[in-house]
Amino acid sequence: MASLTAPVTQDGCTRCGRCAAVCPTKAIAVSAQGVETRAELCAMCMACTAACPTHARVLPPVVQQKTAEKLHSLCGVHRPNAFYL
């Protein structure tokens, strides 16, 4: 699945390579120059963000903002638990 926006690497990255190691599509390359993500290969599984020990892998700020806007209206809604068979 192609992605229009892939996770980015912020300051604080130690280039440990854990993000690249867990990427199922091999979209991440770590080198001395930094971390490069091939967005066309990224499946947006977010495994890289979960694996980053310094929390330097994140969604781009624009994507974070849009996600927050979409979910904001649901934050105050409480629904009783439902059980489906």
C-alpha positions in Angstrom: 0.0 0.0 0.0 1.5 3.3 -1.0 1.6 6.2 1.5 1.3 9.9 0.9 2.8 10.7 4.3 5.2 8.4 6.1 6.7 8.8 9.6 9.5 11.2 9.9 12.6 11.3 12.1 13.1 14.2 14.5 16.0 15.5 16.4 17.0 13.0 19.1 17.5 10.1 16.6 20.5 8.0 17.6 20.6 6.1 14.3 20.3 2.8 16.2 18.5 1.2 13.3 15.6 -0.3 15.3 13.1 1.4 13.0 14.6 -0.1 9.9 14.9 -3.5 11.6 11.2 -3.7 12.4 9.9 -2.2 9.1 8.0 -5.0 7.3 8.3 -3.3 3.9 12.0 -2.3 4.2 11.1 1.4 3.6 13.6 2.8 6.0 17.3 3.1 5.4 19.7 4.3 8.2 23.1 5.8 7.3 25.7 8.1 8.7 23.8 11.0 7.0 20.5 10.1 8.8 17.3 8.1 8.3 15.6 8.0 5.0 12.0 6.7 4.5 10.7 5.8 1.1 7.1 6.9 1.4 6.0 4.9 -1.6 6.9 1.7 0.3 5.6 2.7 3.7 2.5 0.8 4.8 1.9 3.2 7.7 1.9 0.3 10.2 3.7 2.5 12.7 6.0 -0.3 13.8 9.0 2.1 13.5 7.4 4.7 15.8 6.7 2.0 18.4 10.3 0.6 18.2 12.1 3.9 18.5 13.7 4.1 22.0 14.1 7.9 21.8 10.6 8.6 20.3 12.3 10.3 17.4 10.0 8.6 14.8 6.7 10.3 14.6 4.0 11.1 12.1 4.5 14.5 10.3 3.0 17.3 12.4 0.4 18.1 9.7 -0.9 14.5 9.9 -0.9 14.6 13.7 -3.0 17.8 13.6 -5.5 16.5 11.1 -5.9 13.3 13.1 -6.4 15.2 16.3 -9.1 17.4 14.6 -11.0 14.3 13.3 -10.8 12.6 16.7 -11.5 15.6 18.9 -15.3 15.4 18.6 -15.2 11.7 19.8 -13.0 12.4 22.9 -16.0 13.6 25.0 -18.4 10.9 23.9 -18.9 8.0 26.3 -20.9 5.0 25.2 -21.6 1.9 27.2 -19.7 -1.2 26.4 -21.4 -3.5 24.0 -20.9 -7.2 23.5 -21.5 -8.8 20.1 -21.6 -12.5 19.3 
